[in-house]
Amino acid sequence: MREKTMCLGKDDVIQVKEAYKWILHSLVSQELGVPALAKSLFEVSVGFKHPETDGDCHFLAATCSGCFKPAKNKQSVFTRMAVVKALEKITEESFRRKFSCPPKRPTTLCALQEIQCLHVPVFVAGRYNKFSRTLPQTPWVIDGERRMESSVEELITAPLLSAFQAEGFNFSSSGREDVDVRTLGNGRPFAVELLNPHKAQFSTEEVHQLQETINKSSSKIRVRDLQIVTREAVGHMKEGEEEKTKSYCALIWTQRPIEENDIEFLNDIKDLNIAQKTPLRVLHRRPLAVRQRVIHTMSAQYRDSHHFCLQLRTQAGTYIKEFVHGDFGRTRPNLCDLMKTETDILELDVESVDVDWPPVIPEPESQKGRSSLPEHQHKDTPPSQEDIQCHPLGSLF
């Protein structure tokens, strides 16, 4: 190309891998008597070994030692992405000195290593409510020891794994709540990636039955709007996450005795800017940083001389507990500063997560009118909205 003075960009170069596919697809199609599709829900993965050329890219380690790091589930550090990254850093002159161009013709054939038949992942999305204050979102393991007998993730994914006959899963959600925090209202959006499912076709009715199976398995959670979605659609859950808002209700304790008029000023505070240094309780798993957050609105409801309910609408990502007690001054301003007394949070509920995804699935006629609280909380009549929003004597559990 250079001899013909034709200028080609990086995107104009055909990768050897792509050219190999063009050749191989037609050969496999002829041999098996079936069409070969470049993109299909069913994939056949064929792995080869070729010891003669295994070390061809090892010289790149000296050029970019940081490119080649051990990775989970990878037998070699010389992965395709690592090699591509290293090639971007090496000069053409250095490359030619260490590697013959074109490469020498191999003298041995490849050896078949493995053949895998896989179905591409299936994605299931929905919203969940969490009614328990002793249920973590994901399995809670500390120093190798399991804490708590279950989790939201396990309660949701166990029936899905069984129904789809999947070999594994990845669980994600729009934010997360602490183990002692309930999630009420319309629930929190979540998505489950089911790996290599052996069954992938489900009718709308079958998906609804699967939702009912999850809901009947435990009174600690409830799932709604369960549906099969595309990989691309899952991205909507994370889009502009920090620009979204979330609503909470907290039961607050004050050290100094208060009267109703002592908390009325909180109702007038709008768009309060706060600076939150990474909380001490999550510092072991989150980088140290100062995050700017906004408390959009607050509404205080007097309970007694040392307690009141505080409803908040905040920017997503706000640490509510730290805003209330101050976290030893790591969140400023905080409720202690505003109230001019020590305050603490006794209970917290998430009331809404303002993410317009996944789409709402209308409830069947037989399900309409049911409370989103678990069966054992129903009694003769559902709890009042005030009870759900903020219970002065502790959890409804």
Secondary structure, 3 states (H helix, E strand, C coil): CCCCCCCCCHHHCCCHHHHHHHHHHHHHHHHHCCCCCCCCCEEEEEEEECHHHCCCCCCHHHHCHHHCCCCCCCCCCCCHHHHHHHHHHCCHHHHHHHCCCCCCCCCCCCEEEEEEEEECCEEEEEEEEECCCCCCCCCEEECCEEECCCCHHHHHHHHHHHHHCCCEEEEEECCCCCCCEEEEEEEEEEEEEEECCCCCCCCHHHHHHHHHHHHHHCCCEEEEEEEEECHHHHHHHHCCHHHCEEEEEEEEEECCCCCHHHCHHHHHCEEEEEEEECCHHHCCCCCCCEEEEEEEEEEEEEEECCEEEEEEEEECCCCHHHHHHCCCCCEECCHHHHHCCCEEEEEEEEEEECCCCCCCCCCCHHHCCCCCCCHHHCCCCCCCHHHHHCCCCCCCC
